[in-house]
Amino acid sequence: MTKPARAPSPPTSAPVHEMRAFNRFYTNLIGALDYSRHLYVPYTLTESRVLYELARAPHTDAADLRAELSLDAGYLSRLLAKFERDGLVERAPSVPDPRRQRITLTARGRDAADLLDERSREAVGSLLADVPAADRTRLTAALRTVREILTPTPGRTRRRDAVVLREPRAGDLGWIVERNAAVYAAEFGWNTDYEGLVARIVADFAQDHDPHLERVWIAELDGRPVGCVMCVRDEAPGTARLRLLLVEPDARGLGIGDRLVGACVDFARGVGYRELTLWTNDVLEAARGIYRRQGFVLVAEKPHRSFGADLVGQDWRLPLHERPA
């Protein structure tokens, strides 16, 4: 007998409260902008949205427009009839399917849409004028995150080729420390001892590293860092060490971890290291799967207590004189 699907857990009070508070704040903010700039005159907000969508896709079926804007069919029909009387749109049977109605902006309609778009850009530009550049970057990332999280799942599907591996920029090393500490605290309950370890590793790299033999990669998706890995010299001659592999929880499933470890392996092999090693813990199952796929072999393990938890440390090794089968 098939078990019934488990209903999704209801949101706790904190997210609901914050969402409502943000909605009030944003509504008041945009309302003030609209009032001060008269953005939509002589059109209503909904009429302006329809003109905007028609300008984005000049030849749009009425049914698609209704679905895109979640409008009532009768209301949209009356609105389009008004636009037609005002000379803003033309309506005709769709060529692929005569049962559907094709909506096209006229020259006058395009001028109206362009004016509304210009007013909107000016209004938002005035809002951002006094925001420092660094805060604009944070704001852009936050808005993108909100949109991604609240978009239905099919719309959140992202292509693997959208991920870019790059060298670190200003602020990225600090990001490595902060995100390692936050992610491992959230997922495994590790305390600040781990943050201290990561900070020392990153500080050592920043203060003294050979750019020809040591390197850091940042995985970037949609303009924000979502992963990292580091390749540094080990104490043993001819040996490199892989350190601080991390992939953000919301970016997992795109093969980012494999790409980061693969980049580290290729780099170590390319600059002449004979062996690549790493140390990890048995609780990091996803990472251990990546290491196996990249050809690493577990060579030793030992129980220990670190970061406020009882763990089993593991040493992994990958010979680099030949590529794994």
C-alpha positions in Angstrom: 0.0 0.0 0.0 1.4 3.4 -1.0 1.9 5.8 1.8 0.2 9.2 1.4 2.6 12.0 0.6 3.7 14.0 3.6 2.3 17.5 3.7 5.0 20.2 3.6 5.8 21.7 7.0 4.1 25.0 7.6 6.4 28.0 7.9 7.3 29.1 11.4 6.2 32.4 12.7 9.5 34.1 12.2 9.5 33.9 8.3 5.9 34.8 8.2 6.5 37.9 10.3 9.5 38.9 8.3 7.7 38.4 5.0 4.8 40.5 6.1 7.1 43.2 7.5 9.0 43.3 4.2 5.8 43.5 2.2 4.6 46.5 4.2 8.0 48.2 3.9 8.3 47.5 0.1 4.7 48.5 -0.6 5.2 51.8 1.2 8.5 52.4 -0.5 7.3 51.7 -4.0 4.0 53.6 -3.3 6.0 56.7 -2.3 8.1 56.4 -5.5 4.9 56.0 -7.6 3.2 59.0 -6.0 6.2 61.3 -6.2 7.0 60.5 -9.8 3.5 59.8 -11.1 5.0 56.7 -12.8 1.9 55.3 -14.4 -0.1 58.4 -15.4 -2.4 58.2 -17.3 -2.4 54.4 -16.9 -3.2 52.2 -13.9 -0.5 49.9 -12.5 -2.1 46.8 -14.2 -2.3 48.7 -17.5 1.3 49.6 -17.2 2.3 46.0 -16.5 0.4 44.8 -19.6 2.2 47.5 -21.7 5.6 46.4 -20.2 5.0 42.7 -21.1 3.9 43.6 -24.6 7.0 45.7 -25.1 9.2 42.8 -23.9 7.5 40.4 -26.4 6.0 42.5 -29.2 3.9 39.6 -30.6 2.1 38.0 -27.7 -1.0 35.8 -27.5 -3.7 37.0 -25.1 -3.8 33.7 -23.3 -0.1 33.8 -22.6 -0.3 37.4 -21.4 -3.2 36.4 -19.1 -1.2 33.5 -17.6 2.0 35.6 -17.2 0.2 38.3 -15.3 -2.4 36.1 -13.5 -5.2 38.3 -14.8 -8.9 37.4 -15.1 -9.8 36.7 -18.7 -12.8 39.1 -18.8 -10.8 41.9 -17.2 -7.9 41.5 -19.6 -10.3 41.4 -22.6 -11.8 44.8 -21.5 -8.4 46.3 -20.9 -7.2 45.3 -24.4 -10.4 46.6 -25.9 -9.6 50.0 -24.3 -6.0 49.9 -25.5 -7.3 49.1 -29.0 -9.7 52.1 -28.9 -6.8 54.3 -27.8 -4.6 53.1 -30.7 -2.1 51.3 -28.4 -2.5 47.8 -29.6 -3.8 45.8 -32.6 -5.6 42.4 -32.2 -5.7 39.7 -34.8 -6.0 35.8 -34.9 -2.8 34.1 -34.1 -1.1 32.6 -37.2 -0.1 29.2 -35.6 -3.6 28.9 -34.0 -6.4 31.1 -35.2 -8.4 30.2 -32.1 -5.9 32.4 -30.1 -5.7 36.2 -30.3 -2.4 37.8 -31.1 -1.7 41.2 -29.4 0.8 43.6 -31.0 1.8 47.1 -29.8 1.3 49.9 -32.3 3.9 52.7 -32.7 1.9 54.8 -30.2 1.8 51.8 -27.9 5.6 51.4 -28.0 6.0 55.1 -27.3 3.8 54.8 -24.2 5.6 51.7 -23.0 9.0 53.4 -23.5 7.9 56.4 -21.5 6.7 54.2 -18.6 10.0 52.3 -18.7 12.0 55.5 -18.6 10.0 56.9 -15.7 10.5 53.6 -13.8 14.3 53.6 -14.4 14.5 57.2 -13.2 12.5 56.5 -10.1 14.6 53.5 -9.1 17.8 55.3 -10.0 16.9 58.1 -7.6 16.2 55.5 -4.9 19.7 54.0 -5.4 21.6 57.2 -5.9 22.5 57.5 -2.2 23.2 53.8 -1.7 27.0 53.1 -1.5 28.4 50.9 -4.2 29.2 48.0 -1.8 25.6 48.0 -0.5 24.2 48.0 -4.0 26.1 44.7 -4.6 24.6 43.3 -1.5 21.1 44.6 -2.4 21.3 43.0 -5.9 22.4 39.7 -4.4 19.6 39.8 -1.8 16.9 40.6 -4.4 18.1 37.8 -6.6 18.0 35.4 -3.7 14.5 36.3 -2.8 13.3 35.9 -6.4 15.0 32.5 -6.7 13.7 31.1 -3.5 10.1 32.2 -4.1 10.0 31.2 -7.8 8.2 27.8 -8.3 10.7 24.9 -8.5 10.6 24.5 -12.3 11.6 28.1 -12.7 14.6 27.7 -10.3 16.2 25.0 -12.5 19.7 26.3 -13.4 22.1 25.0 -16.0 25.4 23.6 -14.9 27.2 25.7 -17.5 26.0 28.8 -15.7 28.6 28.1 -13.0 32.0 29.9 -13.4 35.2 29.0 -11.7 37.4 32.0 -11.1 40.3 33.3 -9.0 39.4 35.1 -5.8 38.7 38.8 -5.7 38.8 41.3 -2.9 36.6 40.0 -0.1 36.5 36.4 -1.3 39.0 35.0 1.2 36.9 36.5 4.0 33.8 34.9 2.4 35.6 31.5 2.6 36.1 31.9 6.3 32.6 33.1 7.0 30.7 30.6 4.9 32.7 27.6 6.1 32.0 28.5 9.7 28.3 29.2 9.1 27.6 26.1 6.9 29.3 23.6 9.1 27.7 25.1 12.3 24.3 24.9 10.7 24.7 21.4 9.2 26.9 19.6 11.8 26.9 21.9 14.9 30.6 22.6 14.8 31.8 25.4 17.1 34.1 28.3 16.6 37.2 26.1 16.8 36.5 25.2 13.2 36.2 28.9 12.2 39.5 29.5 13.8 41.1 26.7 11.9 39.7 28.0 8.6 40.8 31.5 9.4 44.4 30.4 10.0 44.5 28.4 6.8 43.2 31.3 4.8 45.5 33.8 6.6 48.6 31.6 5.8 47.6 31.5 2.2 47.0 35.2 2.0 50.3 36.2 3.7 52.6 33.7 2.0 51.8 31.6 -1.0 53.5 30.7 -4.3 51.1 31.7 -7.1 52.8 29.2 -9.4 52.3 26.2 -7.0 49.3 27.2 -4.9 45.8 28.5 -5.9 42.3 29.2 -4.7 39.1 28.7 -6.9 35.8 30.4 -6.3 32.7 28.9 -7.9 30.3 31.7 -9.0 26.7 31.4 -10.0 24.4 34.3 -10.9 27.1 36.7 -9.9 27.6 35.4 -6.4 30.2 33.0 -4.8 28.7 29.6 -4.1 31.7 27.4 -3.6 35.5 27.2 -3.1 38.5 25.0 -2.9 42.2 25.5 -2.2 45.4 23.8 -3.4 48.5 24.4 -1.2 51.9 22.9 -0.8 52.2 20.1 1.8 55.1 19.4 4.1 56.1 16.3 2.1 58.2 17.1 -1.0 56.3 16.9 -4.2 53.0 16.8 -2.5 50.0 19.2 -2.6 47.1 19.4 -0.3 43.5 20.1 -1.1 41.7 22.2 1.5 38.4 23.9 2.3 36.1 22.4 -0.3 32.7 24.0 0.2 29.5 24.3 -1.9 26.6 26.4 -0.7 23.5 24.3 0.2 21.3 26.1 -2.3 23.8 25.5 -5.1 24.3 21.8 -4.6 23.2 19.3 -7.3 24.9 21.2 -10.1 28.2 19.3 -10.1 30.1 22.3 -8.5 32.0 20.2 -6.0 33.2 17.8 -8.7 34.3 20.8 -10.9 36.2 22.4 -8.0 38.0 19.2 -7.0 38.7 18.5 -10.7 40.2 21.9 -11.2 42.4 21.3 -8.1 43.6 17.9 -9.4 44.3 19.3 -12.9 46.3 22.2 -11.5 48.3 20.0 -9.1 49.1 17.6 -11.9 49.9 20.4 -14.4 52.5 22.1 -12.1 54.3 18.9 -11.4 53.1 17.6 -8.0 53.5 13.9 -7.7 50.7 13.4 -5.2 47.6 15.3 -3.9 46.4 14.6 -0.4 43.5 15.8 1.8 42.1 15.4 5.3 38.4 15.2 6.0 35.9 13.7 8.4 33.6 10.7 8.0 30.4 12.8 8.4 31.1 14.7 5.2 29.5 12.0 3.0 28.9 14.2 -0.1 32.5 15.4 -0.1 33.8 11.8 0.3 31.8 10.8 -2.7 33.4 13.5 -4.8 36.9 12.5 -3.8 36.2 8.9 -4.8 34.9 10.0 -8.2 38.0 12.0 -8.7 40.2 9.0 -8.0 41.2 9.6 -4.3 41.8 6.6 -2.1 41.2 6.5 1.7 44.5 5.5 3.3 44.0 6.1 7.0 41.4 7.2 9.6 41.4 8.0 13.3 38.8 9.0 15.8 39.2 12.5 17.4 37.3 15.2 19.1 37.4 18.5 17.4 35.0 21.5 16.8 32.8 20.4 19.7 32.0 17.0 18.1 33.3 13.4 18.1 34.5 12.7 14.6 36.6 10.2 12.6 39.3 12.0 10.6 40.3 10.5 7.3 43.4 10.9 5.1 42.9 10.5 1.3 45.5 10.3 -1.3 45.7 10.6 -5.1 48.9 9.8 -7.1 49.3 12.3 -9.9 51.9 10.6 -12.1 49.1 9.0 -14.1 45.4 9.8 -14.6 42.9 7.6 -12.8 41.1 5.0 -15.0 
